[in-house]
């Protein structure tokens, strides 16, 4: 008679010890900053939770959301900032100017806030051509119009040749918190369905190919776009059943899910076969030994929706611009807490952990 | 993806799993070693273990090229990378491997010009583009990657690129396997043979395993269906009392190997009398250096390297893991002091390492049946 293979007690003790260690707030002990600190994985988390949060300790920051919430004169506002250091400046599907607008707009949108206004700071490298600068200023203006936000203040600095890749941009954004839902990691509940707003890995792959370092011949476009229309549709369809949202940028969908599983103490299970991936992205990832789940997006969100509202939410996402391939990719469970598991298309299971190190070039 | 998805077909996987189940002798425990780190990675990535009965155990072997590099070689590499004017090129996997005084990633952050390449030809291109710099390629890998290093060296010589050199850490697969089979604490029923190495050396060099040690070997591809079929072929050999080298990966591996690749390797490389393996100690005639004919492109000749032997950290049990004597989680520092972001041992660094694979992918309770 077959009987279940219970995990060796010693092995279980080791696994428990590891989870305890992982649950602790990480300490920032590194002697120097390495590229891994910017990659969105464990090293980035250590930098943020081990150095920045303790230094600036505020209730809003403790939540580690994409935007901080502040109350002002009766209005509830979301406030966020982001900087952009992509090389090359222009790539199929967009440019650094598009990213600078959409990146900040999306951080507001997934916090459940309607984006209102941006500030823009530019660090320009000596020798940058006026044509390149004009092109990016126009891209910023057009993206702001498309996203329905105004650029209301700004700053420029110029640094010597060799001190910036053409230009670095930094935007800050402010948005009005929408009252239809109060999304937050704390609202995640076992049974919630996980919705993904479309194909993954397009942006990171487009950048890698645009750099021409791999001699791969494929056309992949960045997915940079404002996510507010998708969020607006979700808020309409699911209301308070919309428990949490994140935009899956640096570190990809895998990093976002890990952050949330840890923050909420729940298990997240993803069905690999249900995750939409463009064939060109899947092919490039296969050749380069990357997992699309860890590749960056600039216009995709992950939403956690109560099971009863999941069908309506999916239909709303699919009807929103850029959401044609939205899908339900998994659900929230109780065990094992803090972990993300994948049911592989082959029929097995594995952990999908946080990214370690920096397998990818700078992409946003 | 055509020619890939077929080998990841869940339905086919279930059929093979059923056939494996039928070959199991109830109550018997089977230990099968996959030699190659690429296999270890694929087993965890696709959850192949979940389709096997619990008494068919896969044991992870020594075939991860990053995992077997000893600390002293990392230190030697970093010493070259710190020389003024040097651009040091390396595969990304190596960056986080700790030497006695930090990793190459640390050395890079501290100012050394260390660049990740995907092929030795990328390193040669960097040399061509930077004629006033010395470009060194840190070559690692089994017979799988050695031919591409050899061809790059031939190209460098043909094109007269004199600012390029190679620090050679290429190793060969048969000596560590023999060392493994000689170790008294090992109990294995069969081997999943290295697929990529065999595309170069062929299957014949593995014939000593059934001949001298009476263990079946099946050379396997790297997709989950390949792995299950290879397990099935080994289980059938065991059930039928056969013991031979079989080739599951015949779509890629010719039994005699790639004669042209072997020829190029023979021209460019020579056997080292001995080489230190992480956790396994010195193994004679187990690694390659540049041949005398290519001496002027040998980074160890061109630069002075400390060449100091550094003992493995005491707490680290990589050696026992590489031999399959203990499971990754049985190591004293696994998952606590030694994690992928702060590794003590090499097995925790490379995605092909047994510890990293288990830590990243396998760290949860599975539900499988014992037959």
Interface residues (C-beta under 8 A of the other chain):
Chain A: X2 X3 X4 X5 X7 X10 X11 X12 X14 X15 X17 X18 X21 X31 X32 X33 X34 X35 X36 X41 X42 X43 X46 X213 X214 X279 X282 X283 X286 X288 X289 X336 X339 X341 X344 X345 X346 X347 X348 X349 X350 X351 X353 X356 X357 X359
Chain B: X1 X4 X8 X9 X10 X13 X14 X44 X45 X46 X47 X48 X49 X50 X51 X53 X54 X92 X95 X96 X105 X106 X108 X109 X110 X118 X122 X224 X327 X329 X330 X334 X335 X336 X340 X341 X351 X359 X360 X361 X362 X363 X364 X365 X366 X367 X368 X369 X370 X371
